């Protein structure tokens, strides 16, 4: 997470190299994918207080 936070601060300052930008985009996409998977798993489990359609 430290690398991602570093990239976020460099992105705000418009100081990312092309390689860092590519890695940042990849990390961001993975974060979105895992967030979606976690939401779907939580919606299917009995302990989840909300259903997916309520989100």
C-alpha positions in Angstrom: 0.0 0.0 0.0 2.9 2.3 0.6 3.9 2.2 -3.1 0.3 3.1 -4.1 0.2 6.0 -1.7 3.4 7.3 -3.0 2.1 7.0 -6.6 -1.1 8.9 -5.6 0.9 11.8 -4.2 3.1 11.9 -7.2 0.1 11.7 -9.5 -1.5 14.7 -7.8 1.8 16.6 -8.4 1.8 15.3 -12.0 5.2 13.8 -11.4 4.7 10.1 -12.4 7.1 8.6 -14.9 5.4 6.6 -17.7 6.4 3.4 -16.0 5.0 4.5 -12.7 1.8 5.7 -14.4 1.4 2.2 -16.0 1.9 0.5 -12.6 -0.5 2.9 -10.9 -3.2 2.3 -13.4 -2.7 -1.5 -13.0 -2.8 -1.3 -9.2 -6.0 0.9 -9.4 -7.7 -1.6 -11.7 -6.9 -4.5 -9.4 -8.2 -2.5 -6.4 -11.5 -2.0 -8.3 -11.7 -5.7 -9.3 -11.1 -6.9 -5.7 -13.6 -4.4 -4.3 -16.2 -5.7 -6.7 -15.4 -9.3 -5.8 -15.6 -8.6 -2.1 -18.9 -6.8 -2.5 -20.4 -9.7 -4.4 -19.1 -12.2 -1.8 -20.5 -10.1 1.0 -23.9 -9.9 -0.8 -24.1 -13.7 -1.1 -23.1 -14.4 2.5 -25.6 -14.5 5.4 -23.7 -12.0 7.6 -24.0 -9.2 5.1 -26.5 -6.6 6.3 -27.2 -5.3 2.8 -28.1 -7.1 -0.4 -26.2 -6.2 -3.6 -29.3 -4.5 -5.1 -29.4 -2.2 -2.1 -25.9 -0.9 -2.7 
